[in-house]
């Protein structure tokens, strides 16, 4: 069974924050101090698990690629060895036939017989050479076909790993969403009356950035910006609307664009 992870088997979700269960009954206090719930520590543990999982996937991917390449090399080597063996058999046969022809030439006439033998030997040699080249070319095509058949599976694994790495970066680096919103606003080319829709998780961070005038490119005039929370937008993504246009910079939209571009490269090759 294939150990390749298809892209539809990996579901990238926005980081979730675990809050204390609202209906939980508090345990009676004891003489020992009760360890307080630490959300930051939980986020760090989740990120560490994500990093470990990404490392496992990367190792498995590398091992899979090495195994497939090794198999392709072994198949090609086997075909080439078979070709060499067949060539050796043909050479032996040619030499045997040549010896027989030379013996016959002595009886029918040395010169005429030798000339005929040389012509037949050359013809057999050319046939053997052409057959060997055909077998070697077949081995090369088989190797290329094996490698090409791996490209899409490797591509899907790379996309799955990259989505997990991006999710981890978004969860731990608050500057990511600020940079994304700034680029989306700059793409609109001096817009006014801007509305930025983001995940509630990113709301506080963006409000602070807007207050500190961090959402405009250095030296650019910052327009009026309203930041609104929208649950259906994943953390790390946004939608920017203004009087002159709209920019969809959601995480899934950007990932789809990258995936399409990479698929075009794979298909062209």
Secondary structure, DSSP 8 states (H G I E B T S, - for coil): ------GGG------------TT-------SS------HHHHHHHHHHHHHHHHHHHHHHHHHHHHHHHHHHHHHHHHHHHHHHHHHHHHHHHHHHHHHHHHHHHHHH-HHHHHHHHHHHHHHHHHHHHHHHHHHHHHHHHHHHHHHHHHHHHHHHHHHHHHHHHHHHHHHH-THHHHHHHHHHHHHTSS-SSEEEEE-HHHHHHHHHHHHTT-SS-TTS----EEEEE-TTS-TT-EEEEETTEEEEE-HHHHHHHHHHHHHHHHHH-
